[in-house]
Each structure stands twice: as structure tokens, then as C-alpha cells.
């Protein structure tokens, strides 16, 4: 059973992943306009990404997951944002998982 501190850390990590997805990934281009939607457009995917990171997934594996989400959930083609965002996510997790 997780402690309150562990739950808080997971929630903090999930929010950070969601923010990185918004800032680095944005496959639908919703943040291209500074007056775009409020942050959190891709929050629904943050737990899946975080789970993979916590299980030791590489940047390449995260890029594959993001591409899969784009194709299956958004009906978009994979794009260069997948690899760029995946690397940012993997780097962030390595820096913050110490």
C-alpha cells in the first residue's frame, strides 16, 4: 500500500509528465496559439507515459508509445514530436528519479 507521500510524489510526477506532453509533444497543435486551451490537453495520456518511465522504458520505447497514442487514439500519423518529446520525458525522469 502506498503512503501519502508516495501518492503525492506520483501525482506530482503525473502533472509534470502532462506539462511536458503539452509543451513538447502537442500532436494536435492546440498550443500553437498562445491563447489556446488551458494546460492539460494531453493529461489523459500522462499516467500511461509515467508508468512506462517508472518501468524503465527508454526514450525510444516512449517514442513508440507516443506514436501509438497518436495513431490509435487521435487518428494521426506519427511525427517528429514523438521522438523529441520522448527524449525530453526520459531526460526529465532520469534527472528527477534520483
C-alpha positions as CSV (number, residue, x, y, z in Angstrom):
1,X,0.0,0.0,0.0
2,X,1.3,3.4,-0.9
3,X,1.9,6.1,1.7
4,X,0.5,9.6,1.4
5,X,4.0,10.8,0.5
6,X,4.3,8.2,-2.3
7,X,0.8,9.2,-3.6
8,X,1.8,12.9,-3.6
9,X,5.0,12.1,-5.5
10,X,3.1,10.1,-8.1
11,X,0.6,12.9,-8.5
12,X,3.5,15.4,-8.8
13,X,5.2,13.2,-11.5
14,X,1.9,12.8,-13.4
15,X,1.4,16.5,-13.5
16,X,5.0,17.1,-14.7
17,X,4.5,14.5,-17.4
18,X,1.3,16.1,-18.5
19,X,3.0,19.5,-18.7
20,X,5.8,18.0,-20.8
21,X,3.3,16.4,-23.1
22,X,1.6,19.8,-23.5
23,X,4.9,21.7,-24.1
24,X,7.0,19.2,-26.0
25,X,4.6,16.9,-27.8
26,X,1.3,18.6,-28.8
27,X,0.5,16.4,-31.8
28,X,-2.8,18.2,-32.5
29,X,-1.2,21.7,-32.3
30,X,-3.6,23.0,-29.7
31,X,-0.8,25.1,-28.1
32,X,0.4,26.8,-31.3
33,X,-1.7,29.8,-30.4
34,X,-0.7,31.4,-27.1
35,X,-4.4,31.9,-26.4
36,X,-5.1,28.2,-26.9
37,X,-6.8,25.8,-24.4
38,X,-5.8,25.6,-20.8
39,X,-3.0,23.3,-19.9
40,X,-3.8,19.6,-19.7
41,X,-5.0,18.7,-23.2
42,X,-2.9,15.5,-23.1
43,X,-3.2,14.8,-19.4
44,X,-5.2,11.6,-20.1
45,X,-2.0,10.1,-21.5
46,X,0.3,11.1,-18.7
47,X,-0.3,8.1,-16.5
48,X,0.5,5.7,-19.4
49,X,3.7,7.5,-20.1
50,X,4.7,7.8,-16.4
51,X,4.0,4.0,-15.9
52,X,6.4,3.2,-18.8
53,X,9.0,5.6,-17.4
54,X,8.8,4.1,-13.9
55,X,9.2,0.6,-15.5
56,X,12.5,1.8,-17.1
57,X,11.4,2.4,-20.6
58,X,13.9,4.1,-22.9
59,X,13.4,7.2,-24.9
60,X,12.8,5.0,-28.0
61,X,10.1,3.0,-26.2
62,X,8.4,6.2,-25.0
63,X,8.5,7.5,-28.6
64,X,6.9,4.3,-29.7
65,X,4.1,4.7,-27.1
66,X,3.5,8.3,-28.2
67,X,3.3,7.3,-31.8
68,X,0.9,4.5,-30.9
69,X,-1.3,7.0,-29.0
70,X,-1.3,9.4,-32.0
71,X,-2.3,6.7,-34.4
72,X,-4.8,4.7,-32.3
73,X,-6.3,7.4,-30.1
74,X,-6.0,10.6,-32.3
75,X,-6.1,9.0,-35.7
76,X,-2.9,11.0,-36.7
77,X,0.3,9.8,-38.3
78,X,3.4,9.6,-36.2
79,X,5.6,12.7,-36.3
80,X,8.9,14.1,-35.2
81,X,7.4,15.4,-32.0
82,X,7.1,11.8,-30.7
83,X,10.9,11.3,-30.5
84,X,11.6,14.8,-29.3
85,X,9.0,14.7,-26.5
86,X,10.1,11.1,-25.6
87,X,13.7,12.2,-25.1
88,X,12.6,15.2,-23.0
89,X,10.4,12.9,-20.9
90,X,13.2,10.3,-20.5
91,X,15.7,13.0,-19.6
92,X,13.3,14.6,-17.1
93,X,12.6,11.3,-15.4
94,X,16.3,10.4,-15.1
95,X,17.0,13.8,-13.5
96,X,14.1,13.6,-11.1
97,X,14.2,9.9,-10.2
98,X,17.4,10.1,-8.1
